[in-house]
Every structure is written in C-alpha cells, then in structure tokens.
Amino acid sequence: MMDRVRAVALGNSPADILLKNGRVVDVLTETIYEADVAIAEGMIAGVGSYDKAEKIIDLQGAYVAPGLINAHCHVESSMAVPEHYCAEELRWGVTTLITDPHEIANVAGATGIHYMLEAGGQMPLNYYVNLPSCVPATRFEHSGCVMDARNMIKLVNEPGVLGMGEMMNVPGVIYNSAEVQKKLDLFQSLGRVIDGHAPCVRGKELAAYVASGIDTDHESISWDEAKEKLRNGLAVLVREGSASRNLTAILRGVIDEGIDVSSLAFCTDDKHLADIRHEGTIRHCVQMAIALGMEPVRALRLATINAARIYGLRRMGAVAPGWEADLVVFDNLQSLIPQAVFHKGVDALKACEKITPVTPNASLQGSVKPAEFDVTTFSLSHFADDREYPVITMLPGEIFTEKSTIMGKDIAAALASGDVYLIAVLERHHGTGNVGLGLLRGYGLKDGAVATTVAHDSHNLIVIGTSPEAMNAAAKELVRVQGGYTLVKGTEVVDTLPLNICGLMSSAPAEELIGSLDEIAAKAHAQGVLDGIDPFISLSFMALPVIPKLRITDMGMFDTEKFEFIK
C-alpha cells in the first residue's frame, strides 16, 4: 500500500481522488495556500501540484480543511441511535468522534457499550469510545449496572476503545479510593488518555486531581477556571452543547489575553439531535469562535489537530502527506457550510446512505421497571410545616444550580403561585421503591408535569410538576411507553416521545425524531417553561450529583459541595 502512496506522492501514479484547485487550510502553520490534494489508499499522498487521478474534483477555489473532531460527546444525549447521530455529525463536517457511552452503561452495562461500539463502528467516520469510569457516577444513586475496574479490563482492548471516560468521582481521586485508583492505574499502565470532570475544582484539590493522571476537563464555565486548569496541565475542552454553553466566556478570555491555544479543543458533551441538525456541533463552535474575533484557521486548529494531539491520534487532524484523508470542503470560512466530506478518501455522506442500523439486543428495551407508585408518592404530606427545606434553583443556559430554602408551611402556596415545583426521582431499574422527593425553582411550567427517563447519569425516572396528581400521570405514562419524554397538562397527557432503547434513544429516522423533539419542546414552552431552560435536557441534569450545587437522586436531596444528603 505504501509503495502506491509514495508513487502518487511523486506524481508517478494516478491518485484515487484528486481535489484540484483548492485552498488548503493548514492548521500546522495557521496559514492558507493554494494547492491540489492527492488521495490514495485512504491517505493524503501529496499536497501540491498534481494532474493524474481516477477521479478529479475541481474545487474552484473552495477551502480544504481537515475533518472536524468532536473531542467529547455522549451520543445517547442526542436521543438518536449511533447511526443517525453520526450521519448528522458528518453532515456538518465532523469525521472523528470521541464519545463516552456512560449513559447507556448506567442502564445496561457492557451490553450497552457493545451495542454502541457495533452501531457507531460501522459508520464512515472515526468512532472512538472512552470507557465509562463512573457507573454509577457516585454511591449516592442507584443505576441499572455497576462497572468496576474488573469490568473495564474486559472491554479495554475492544476495537474502537481509546481511553477512559470522564472521571466524575473527584473525591474518590483526591482521597485515595481504592477502586478509583485501580481504574486510573489500568489506563495509565496502558498509556491511554484519561478524561476528567472537575467542575469548580480549584487550588490544591485541582492539583491533587491532575497529579493523579487526569488529562482533560470539559467542565469549565468561566475563563478564570479554564486558565487555572490550563496552568495545571489539563487540556481544556471548550464546551458548547444544548444545555451547557461555555464557549463564549472561555474564548473571550483566550482572545483578550492572547493565550496559546495548543491545549484547547472543542466539544459538545450533550447536544440534542434537533440542535445538531440546525447548526452542527464543532462547526458551530468554529463559527462562534470566529465571531468572537479568533482567526478562522486558528479556530479550525482547535477543531482538528489540537484534539487529535490531545488524544494521541497520530496523523489525523491536518492536511499533509501520509495523514488520514479525513477532509471537509467549505466554500468559505464564514458560513462554514460543508460542500463535501471525506473519510479515508471516501465520500462519507454517500457512504452513510448505505448503512443499515444495528438491531439492538432485546435486553436494551423494556428497561423502565420502577416499583408500584401512586399519587401519594408525590404528596405534600411528606413535608412538615415547621421544617425548612432546600430548593434547587435552576439557572438559564446552565446545568449548574443554586440553593435556596422554603418553610414547609409555605410550600402549598408557593406551588399554587408557581414559585416552586415538586420534583421527584424514582428508581426505575430494579424496582427498589426508592423515591427522592424535593423542590425546585426557575422552571416555569404551569398546571402540569414533565417527566423523562433521560436523567443523568443513572437515568432513573425524573418528574417535575405543579401537583402530585400531574406528576403521577406523567410517571405512569413513561412506564406505559417504557421510557422517553412526556408532557402533562392538568392530569392529561399532552404529548409523549417514546425512547425505545434503554429509555434513552429512539430508533426512529432522524427527520421524525427531530420533528418530535421540536414539537414536544415547543409545547412545553407554550405551557410556561422559561426561555433559557431546555424543558427536558435541563431537567435531566437535576439528578446528576457531581455538578454544583444542589441535586436530587432516588435517595434524596443532595448537596454536591458538601458531598452529602440533606436530611
């Protein structure tokens, strides 16, 4: 194979494909220059002046850039199966994904991970998996499965496995959890990358966390936090998803201070399929960076070679001889609309059309199995008049929350006025009967309930409502359809979007799923959910006990700063 690549590079043999008369976006030198790109055997053979090829494509001055890299994402958060998700990423020029399937692992363990590897691995892009490190995320919730170091050893050499997924158990790292150390030792011994997850971790705690072998972090919400993490040696993945939008705050600081960008890359973490269809993922990050004043080639560097180097992906992420022929053609560097996308020299968009989605194992369906419940499960009688209760306060455009309080005697009136809402998490994997019941502010719903089985990271059934009756109706509906999203007004179901795979993903075609997502979200906003709050994604993070400041799990209200339940 290399003999032929060298022959093409020398101009002695015709290329498979020749991209003629293009402008090469060179992220290695941050320049743009006119050249042809000769492709052979799935590789870039040469960049310069070439004439011979089996197929010649005249770019007429269009820009040839490396395929974009999404440095950290959760495919399941799109609610689409991997095949449909990957097709949308490719549509916008992403040719490499680094995904952490901890959503499905929390429901179905290794079976779920194998499904994601098989389904994503058949797509015409580089589909890498970082093995989930925290299943469950903490000991303060109940998930469908538990994955310890022994389980991870069995998966670490599976094709497509790159490294270890985000280590959310920060206290376990800092304070020497034996099980956490086994996981760190495993991946360090193999020389694999270890993703971090350290929201608001600063100072000496951050130093201890990074010193333990953590390589990346995607949880910075301010430039000050991101800069400290960069100074501590972390690669900072700048996140712009559906619920967490941190790019503007971080890149303004980078641009204003003229910081070196070598340790920065782009990621989405969690993004709805509808949002991806409308604006893309990493392409949207590049566009935002340019709008903030970053030079286009530098912005594309964050989207390509930087991510490849952070994750040790050799000869990927640039337009150069001997590098993988993952390329995206843009007609300009403002709108960044892909004209063509190549993976290993193949037209990736056409290749997508020939893919048949993998049929999921039967065990990945029918996974919503809570213990019996009724309207009394959500009753106000659980709150005593003479006690003060914590209230989760949502923040528009963020998954972080603030804390507030209310006296028990004031809850009924606050519910009636829309000042607070009831929120509950029902354990749904093993029928344990665990129910966490609490209070929340800042959602905006009127006269009804919203429920979902997408509830990070253990994915129990989470429901918010203005009354116990509405919440009971919403929870019953999700048991009936075996997971998904539902919206209730009064006690009547307004709309339901079933997610038939583990209560997380739908096997419906992308167009159908996007239409359903847009429709149910619009109905929720029409019923009062506030602007800046995604009715379902924002709600799903209220159960994640590793993000400040206050959360709720199936075991109760949880203070993430003190890392303890509120009694």
Helices and strands as residue ranges (DSSP letters): H 2-9, E 15-26, E 31-40, E 43-48, E 53-58, E 63-66, E 68-73, G 75-78, H 82-91, E 94-99, H 102-121, E 126-131, H 149-155, E 161-167, H 170-174, H 178-189, E 194-196, H 203-211, E 216-217, H 223-231, E 235-239, H 247-257, E 264-267, H 273-279, H 282-291, H 296-302, H 305-310, E 327-330, E 338-343, E 346-347, H 348-352, G 362-364, G 375-378, G 380-382, E 388-394, E 401-407, G 408-410, H 411-417, E 421-426, E 435-441, E 448-452, E 461-465, H 468-481, E 484-489, E 492-498, H 510-526, H 537-540, G 541-543, E 550-553, E 556-559, E 564-565
